Amino acid sequence: MSVAATARITAVADGRGATALPVLESDGPLALRRTRSPEAGCARVTVVGAMSAPLGGDRLTIEVRAEDGARVTVDSAAATVALPGAGPDAGPASYDVRLSVGEGAQLRWLPEQLVSACGSELDMTTRAELAGTARLVLREEQVLGRHGEHTGRLSTRLTVHRAGRPLLDQQLAYGPGAPGGWDGAAILGGHRAAGQLLLVDPAFDGGLPAPRLLGPTAVLTPLAGPAVLVTAVAADARLLRAVLDEALEGLLTESEHLRAG
């Protein structure tokens, strides 16, 4: 039996330099837990899987709103594993992430990896609506198949609008039924993990980082706005995370220098 579930998070500035969470609604397999943030004045929510999901036919949605001036980090306790449905007619699962970040607000969307298990079918969409002075850190990582198995079918789409204008619209597909070449030298080149890191920061109005390679399998691309996209592939999830973490640390340092200057 398929599951339809929507979890909701709303973060608001409390007027005293901290962030409150007036809305924290768990649903189905999406259990939300308020956790301790290492950053002063920033709230943190961790998504905990309450059951195996998404399975074929499931419809899962997470909605996150960071109201004006709020600062919130959303992460997850473990990887999300897309699994086949219970029967041949289950159909693909869907996982929708909807992010909204207000004026002067900050959202860090940092879930663990999404694993596409053999035989699974998942369509994932991430949509972000940002105010003109909003700050967004977004990381997405896909692992194609568990150890020793082929990948399932996975399609992802990341769409970001800033101040009502398109900033990024990127669609990827892997596995059986994906357009030809997805596992060729021009895309994965034999790697099993792929990911992207997006940093949207008004500080970059003062100058975007230059495009550059970040090692042999990652590239930094400035976008037409105060934003930078890092795209990477790697042999496994551990190596992919190391590349993206190093890139994020460097980009945050650059943005702090611009802010201070």
PAMIMAR-273716 format. One record per residue (C-alpha): chain; y, x, z; residue number from 1. Coordinates in nm, 2 decimals. Example, Ala and Ser with C-alpha at 12.3 -4.5 7.8 and 13.67 -1.06 7.14 Angstrom:
# residues 2
<c=A, y=-0.45, x=1.23, z=0.78, k=1> $
<c=A, y=-0.11, x=1.37, z=0.71, k=2> $
***
This chain:
# residues 261
<c=A, y=0.00, x=0.00, z=0.00, k=1> $
<c=A, y=0.34, x=0.15, z=-0.10, k=2> $
<c=A, y=0.63, x=0.18, z=0.14, k=3> $
<c=A, y=1.00, x=0.11, z=0.08, k=4> $
<c=A, y=1.22, x=0.27, z=0.34, k=5> $
<c=A, y=1.59, x=0.36, z=0.38, k=6> $
<c=A, y=1.73, x=0.59, z=0.66, k=7> $
<c=A, y=2.10, x=0.61, z=0.72, k=8> $
<c=A, y=2.33, x=0.86, z=0.89, k=9> $
<c=A, y=2.70, x=0.82, z=0.95, k=10> $
<c=A, y=2.91, x=1.10, z=1.11, k=11> $
<c=A, y=3.27, x=1.06, z=1.23, k=12> $
<c=A, y=3.52, x=1.29, z=1.38, k=13> $
<c=A, y=3.58, x=1.18, z=1.74, k=14> $
<c=A, y=3.94, x=1.31, z=1.76, k=15> $
<c=A, y=3.86, x=1.58, z=2.02, k=16> $
<c=A, y=3.72, x=1.84, z=1.78, k=17> $
<c=A, y=3.36, x=1.71, z=1.78, k=18> $
<c=A, y=3.16, x=1.49, z=1.55, k=19> $
<c=A, y=2.98, x=1.17, z=1.67, k=20> $
<c=A, y=2.69, x=0.99, z=1.50, k=21> $
<c=A, y=2.75, x=0.61, z=1.54, k=22> $
<c=A, y=2.48, x=0.53, z=1.28, k=23> $
<c=A, y=2.14, x=0.70, z=1.30, k=24> $
<c=A, y=1.89, x=0.45, z=1.15, k=25> $
<c=A, y=1.53, x=0.56, z=1.10, k=26> $
<c=A, y=1.29, x=0.37, z=0.87, k=27> $
<c=A, y=0.92, x=0.40, z=0.78, k=28> $
<c=A, y=0.82, x=0.76, z=0.73, k=29> $
<c=A, y=1.19, x=0.88, z=0.77, k=30> $
<c=A, y=1.24, x=0.95, z=1.14, k=31> $
<c=A, y=1.59, x=1.09, z=1.23, k=32> $
<c=A, y=1.64, x=1.30, z=1.54, k=33> $
<c=A, y=1.97, x=1.42, z=1.68, k=34> $
<c=A, y=1.92, x=1.79, z=1.74, k=35> $
<c=A, y=2.13, x=2.08, z=1.88, k=36> $
<c=A, y=2.37, x=2.24, z=1.64, k=37> $
<c=A, y=2.45, x=2.61, z=1.67, k=38> $
<c=A, y=2.80, x=2.54, z=1.53, k=39> $
<c=A, y=3.07, x=2.41, z=1.77, k=40> $
<c=A, y=3.21, x=2.07, z=1.67, k=41> $
<c=A, y=2.93, x=2.01, z=1.42, k=42> $
<c=A, y=2.66, x=1.74, z=1.46, k=43> $
<c=A, y=2.31, x=1.80, z=1.35, k=44> $
<c=A, y=2.03, x=1.56, z=1.24, k=45> $
<c=A, y=1.67, x=1.66, z=1.17, k=46> $
<c=A, y=1.45, x=1.44, z=0.95, k=47> $
<c=A, y=1.10, x=1.43, z=1.09, k=48> $
<c=A, y=0.81, x=1.29, z=0.88, k=49> $
<c=A, y=0.66, x=1.00, z=1.08, k=50> $
<c=A, y=0.37, x=0.96, z=0.82, k=51> $
<c=A, y=0.25, x=1.11, z=0.50, k=52> $
<c=A, y=0.50, x=1.03, z=0.23, k=53> $
<c=A, y=0.60, x=1.00, z=-0.04, k=54> $
<c=A, y=0.28, x=0.86, z=-0.18, k=55> $
<c=A, y=0.25, x=0.71, z=-0.53, k=56> $
<c=A, y=0.45, x=0.39, z=-0.54, k=57> $
<c=A, y=0.67, x=0.47, z=-0.24, k=58> $
<c=A, y=1.04, x=0.41, z=-0.25, k=59> $
<c=A, y=1.23, x=0.63, z=-0.01, k=60> $
<c=A, y=1.61, x=0.66, z=0.04, k=61> $
<c=A, y=1.83, x=0.87, z=0.27, k=62> $
<c=A, y=2.20, x=0.78, z=0.29, k=63> $
<c=A, y=2.44, x=1.03, z=0.46, k=64> $
<c=A, y=2.81, x=0.96, z=0.51, k=65> $
<c=A, y=3.04, x=1.22, z=0.66, k=66> $
<c=A, y=3.37, x=1.04, z=0.72, k=67> $
<c=A, y=3.71, x=1.20, z=0.71, k=68> $
<c=A, y=3.72, x=1.52, z=0.92, k=69> $
<c=A, y=3.35, x=1.50, z=1.03, k=70> $
<c=A, y=3.12, x=1.80, z=1.02, k=71> $
<c=A, y=2.74, x=1.74, z=1.00, k=72> $
<c=A, y=2.43, x=1.93, z=0.91, k=73> $
<c=A, y=2.11, x=1.75, z=0.80, k=74> $
<c=A, y=1.79, x=1.94, z=0.78, k=75> $
<c=A, y=1.42, x=1.86, z=0.81, k=76> $
<c=A, y=1.14, x=1.96, z=1.05, k=77> $
<c=A, y=0.88, x=2.05, z=0.77, k=78> $
<c=A, y=0.83, x=2.05, z=0.40, k=79> $
<c=A, y=0.80, x=1.71, z=0.22, k=80> $
<c=A, y=0.47, x=1.68, z=0.03, k=81> $
<c=A, y=0.45, x=1.44, z=-0.27, k=82> $
<c=A, y=0.10, x=1.31, z=-0.28, k=83> $
<c=A, y=-0.10, x=1.09, z=-0.52, k=84> $
<c=A, y=-0.11, x=0.72, z=-0.46, k=85> $
<c=A, y=-0.41, x=0.53, z=-0.31, k=86> $
<c=A, y=-0.52, x=0.39, z=-0.65, k=87> $
<c=A, y=-0.47, x=0.45, z=-1.03, k=88> $
<c=A, y=-0.21, x=0.17, z=-1.05, k=89> $
<c=A, y=0.02, x=0.30, z=-0.77, k=90> $
<c=A, y=0.27, x=0.44, z=-1.01, k=91> $
<c=A, y=0.52, x=0.72, z=-0.94, k=92> $
<c=A, y=0.71, x=0.75, z=-0.61, k=93> $
<c=A, y=1.09, x=0.78, z=-0.59, k=94> $
<c=A, y=1.30, x=0.96, z=-0.34, k=95> $
<c=A, y=1.68, x=0.90, z=-0.35, k=96> $
<c=A, y=1.93, x=1.10, z=-0.15, k=97> $
<c=A, y=2.29, x=0.96, z=-0.14, k=98> $
<c=A, y=2.56, x=1.18, z=0.01, k=99> $
<c=A, y=2.92, x=1.09, z=0.08, k=100> $
<c=A, y=3.17, x=1.33, z=0.22, k=101> $
<c=A, y=3.53, x=1.23, z=0.31, k=102> $
<c=A, y=3.86, x=1.41, z=0.32, k=103> $
<c=A, y=3.85, x=1.73, z=0.52, k=104> $
<c=A, y=3.48, x=1.67, z=0.60, k=105> $
<c=A, y=3.18, x=1.90, z=0.58, k=106> $
<c=A, y=2.82, x=1.82, z=0.50, k=107> $
<c=A, y=2.54, x=2.07, z=0.50, k=108> $
<c=A, y=2.23, x=1.92, z=0.33, k=109> $
<c=A, y=1.95, x=2.18, z=0.40, k=110> $
<c=A, y=1.61, x=2.02, z=0.39, k=111> $
<c=A, y=1.28, x=2.21, z=0.38, k=112> $
<c=A, y=1.09, x=2.25, z=0.05, k=113> $
<c=A, y=0.96, x=1.96, z=-0.16, k=114> $
<c=A, y=0.60, x=2.03, z=-0.25, k=115> $
<c=A, y=0.45, x=1.86, z=-0.56, k=116> $
<c=A, y=0.08, x=1.82, z=-0.49, k=117> $
<c=A, y=-0.17, x=1.80, z=-0.78, k=118> $
<c=A, y=-0.20, x=1.44, z=-0.91, k=119> $
<c=A, y=0.13, x=1.33, z=-0.76, k=120> $
<c=A, y=0.42, x=1.17, z=-0.95, k=121> $
<c=A, y=0.77, x=1.18, z=-0.80, k=122> $
<c=A, y=1.11, x=1.10, z=-0.93, k=123> $
<c=A, y=1.38, x=1.25, z=-0.71, k=124> $
<c=A, y=1.76, x=1.19, z=-0.74, k=125> $
<c=A, y=2.04, x=1.34, z=-0.53, k=126> $
<c=A, y=2.38, x=1.19, z=-0.57, k=127> $
<c=A, y=2.69, x=1.32, z=-0.39, k=128> $
<c=A, y=3.04, x=1.17, z=-0.39, k=129> $
<c=A, y=3.30, x=1.41, z=-0.25, k=130> $
<c=A, y=3.67, x=1.36, z=-0.16, k=131> $
<c=A, y=3.91, x=1.62, z=-0.30, k=132> $
<c=A, y=3.91, x=1.83, z=0.02, k=133> $
<c=A, y=3.55, x=1.78, z=0.11, k=134> $
<c=A, y=3.31, x=2.08, z=0.16, k=135> $
<c=A, y=2.94, x=2.05, z=0.07, k=136> $
<c=A, y=2.66, x=2.30, z=0.11, k=137> $
<c=A, y=2.34, x=2.17, z=-0.06, k=138> $
<c=A, y=2.01, x=2.34, z=-0.10, k=139> $
<c=A, y=1.71, x=2.20, z=-0.29, k=140> $
<c=A, y=1.38, x=2.38, z=-0.33, k=141> $
<c=A, y=1.07, x=2.27, z=-0.52, k=142> $
<c=A, y=0.72, x=2.42, z=-0.48, k=143> $
<c=A, y=0.49, x=2.34, z=-0.77, k=144> $
<c=A, y=0.15, x=2.27, z=-0.62, k=145> $
<c=A, y=-0.01, x=2.36, z=-0.29, k=146> $
<c=A, y=-0.21, x=2.68, z=-0.26, k=147> $
<c=A, y=-0.46, x=2.72, z=-0.54, k=148> $
<c=A, y=-0.39, x=2.39, z=-0.72, k=149> $
<c=A, y=-0.19, x=2.28, z=-1.02, k=150> $
<c=A, y=0.15, x=2.10, z=-0.98, k=151> $
<c=A, y=0.20, x=1.72, z=-1.00, k=152> $
<c=A, y=0.46, x=1.57, z=-1.21, k=153> $
<c=A, y=0.81, x=1.61, z=-1.06, k=154> $
<c=A, y=1.15, x=1.52, z=-1.20, k=155> $
<c=A, y=1.47, x=1.59, z=-1.02, k=156> $
<c=A, y=1.83, x=1.50, z=-1.09, k=157> $
<c=A, y=2.13, x=1.63, z=-0.91, k=158> $
<c=A, y=2.47, x=1.45, z=-0.97, k=159> $
<c=A, y=2.79, x=1.55, z=-0.80, k=160> $
<c=A, y=3.14, x=1.38, z=-0.83, k=161> $
<c=A, y=3.45, x=1.53, z=-0.67, k=162> $
<c=A, y=3.77, x=1.32, z=-0.63, k=163> $
<c=A, y=3.61, x=1.07, z=-0.88, k=164> $
<c=A, y=3.54, x=1.33, z=-1.15, k=165> $
<c=A, y=3.21, x=1.47, z=-1.26, k=166> $
<c=A, y=3.14, x=1.82, z=-1.12, k=167> $
<c=A, y=2.76, x=1.86, z=-1.19, k=168> $
<c=A, y=2.49, x=1.67, z=-1.35, k=169> $
<c=A, y=2.16, x=1.85, z=-1.38, k=170> $
<c=A, y=1.81, x=1.72, z=-1.45, k=171> $
<c=A, y=1.48, x=1.91, z=-1.43, k=172> $
<c=A, y=1.12, x=1.82, z=-1.50, k=173> $
<c=A, y=0.79, x=1.99, z=-1.42, k=174> $
<c=A, y=0.42, x=1.92, z=-1.46, k=175> $
<c=A, y=0.21, x=1.69, z=-1.67, k=176> $
<c=A, y=0.42, x=1.48, z=-1.90, k=177> $
<c=A, y=0.73, x=1.69, z=-1.87, k=178> $
<c=A, y=0.90, x=1.82, z=-2.19, k=179> $
<c=A, y=0.72, x=2.12, z=-2.34, k=180> $
<c=A, y=0.82, x=2.46, z=-2.22, k=181> $
<c=A, y=0.88, x=2.39, z=-1.86, k=182> $
<c=A, y=0.62, x=2.65, z=-1.76, k=183> $
<c=A, y=0.72, x=2.90, z=-2.03, k=184> $
<c=A, y=0.91, x=3.22, z=-2.01, k=185> $
<c=A, y=1.25, x=3.06, z=-2.06, k=186> $
<c=A, y=1.22, x=2.84, z=-1.75, k=187> $
<c=A, y=0.96, x=2.93, z=-1.48, k=188> $
<c=A, y=0.81, x=3.24, z=-1.63, k=189> $
<c=A, y=0.50, x=3.20, z=-1.43, k=190> $
<c=A, y=0.67, x=3.14, z=-1.10, k=191> $
<c=A, y=0.57, x=2.85, z=-0.87, k=192> $
<c=A, y=0.89, x=2.79, z=-0.68, k=193> $
<c=A, y=1.23, x=2.68, z=-0.81, k=194> $
<c=A, y=1.56, x=2.60, z=-0.63, k=195> $
<c=A, y=1.93, x=2.56, z=-0.64, k=196> $
<c=A, y=2.21, x=2.62, z=-0.39, k=197> $
<c=A, y=2.54, x=2.44, z=-0.44, k=198> $
<c=A, y=2.86, x=2.52, z=-0.25, k=199> $
<c=A, y=3.16, x=2.30, z=-0.31, k=200> $
<c=A, y=3.46, x=2.45, z=-0.11, k=201> $
<c=A, y=3.83, x=2.39, z=-0.16, k=202> $
<c=A, y=3.88, x=2.75, z=-0.06, k=203> $
<c=A, y=3.76, x=2.84, z=-0.41, k=204> $
<c=A, y=4.07, x=2.69, z=-0.55, k=205> $
<c=A, y=4.21, x=3.03, z=-0.47, k=206> $
<c=A, y=3.96, x=3.20, z=-0.70, k=207> $
<c=A, y=3.60, x=3.14, z=-0.80, k=208> $
<c=A, y=3.33, x=3.41, z=-0.76, k=209> $
<c=A, y=3.25, x=3.57, z=-1.09, k=210> $
<c=A, y=2.92, x=3.48, z=-1.26, k=211> $
<c=A, y=2.65, x=3.73, z=-1.19, k=212> $
<c=A, y=2.28, x=3.79, z=-1.15, k=213> $
<c=A, y=2.14, x=3.79, z=-0.80, k=214> $
<c=A, y=1.83, x=4.00, z=-0.86, k=215> $
<c=A, y=1.58, x=3.95, z=-1.14, k=216> $
<c=A, y=1.52, x=3.58, z=-1.10, k=217> $
<c=A, y=1.84, x=3.42, z=-0.98, k=218> $
<c=A, y=2.19, x=3.37, z=-1.12, k=219> $
<c=A, y=2.53, x=3.26, z=-0.97, k=220> $
<c=A, y=2.73, x=3.03, z=-1.19, k=221> $
<c=A, y=3.09, x=2.92, z=-1.11, k=222> $
<c=A, y=3.15, x=2.55, z=-1.20, k=223> $
<c=A, y=3.46, x=2.38, z=-1.34, k=224> $
<c=A, y=3.60, x=2.30, z=-1.00, k=225> $
<c=A, y=3.60, x=2.48, z=-0.66, k=226> $
<c=A, y=3.22, x=2.51, z=-0.67, k=227> $
<c=A, y=2.94, x=2.76, z=-0.73, k=228> $
<c=A, y=2.58, x=2.69, z=-0.83, k=229> $
<c=A, y=2.30, x=2.94, z=-0.76, k=230> $
<c=A, y=1.98, x=2.88, z=-0.95, k=231> $
<c=A, y=1.66, x=3.07, z=-0.87, k=232> $
<c=A, y=1.28, x=3.09, z=-0.93, k=233> $
<c=A, y=1.03, x=3.29, z=-0.72, k=234> $
<c=A, y=0.66, x=3.34, z=-0.68, k=235> $
<c=A, y=0.65, x=3.13, z=-0.36, k=236> $
<c=A, y=0.86, x=2.94, z=-0.11, k=237> $
<c=A, y=0.92, x=3.23, z=0.12, k=238> $
<c=A, y=1.07, x=3.45, z=-0.15, k=239> $
<c=A, y=1.28, x=3.16, z=-0.29, k=240> $
<c=A, y=1.43, x=3.09, z=0.06, k=241> $
<c=A, y=1.51, x=3.46, z=0.10, k=242> $
<c=A, y=1.71, x=3.46, z=-0.23, k=243> $
<c=A, y=1.90, x=3.14, z=-0.15, k=244> $
<c=A, y=1.97, x=3.24, z=0.21, k=245> $
<c=A, y=2.12, x=3.57, z=0.10, k=246> $
<c=A, y=2.33, x=3.40, z=-0.16, k=247> $
<c=A, y=2.46, x=3.15, z=0.09, k=248> $
<c=A, y=2.56, x=3.41, z=0.34, k=249> $
<c=A, y=2.75, x=3.60, z=0.07, k=250> $
<c=A, y=2.93, x=3.29, z=-0.06, k=251> $
<c=A, y=3.03, x=3.17, z=0.29, k=252> $
<c=A, y=3.18, x=3.52, z=0.35, k=253> $
<c=A, y=3.37, x=3.50, z=0.03, k=254> $
<c=A, y=3.51, x=3.16, z=0.11, k=255> $
<c=A, y=3.61, x=3.27, z=0.46, k=256> $
<c=A, y=3.80, x=3.56, z=0.31, k=257> $
<c=A, y=3.98, x=3.33, z=0.08, k=258> $
<c=A, y=4.07, x=3.09, z=0.36, k=259> $
<c=A, y=4.20, x=3.38, z=0.57, k=260> $
<c=A, y=4.41, x=3.52, z=0.28, k=261> $
***
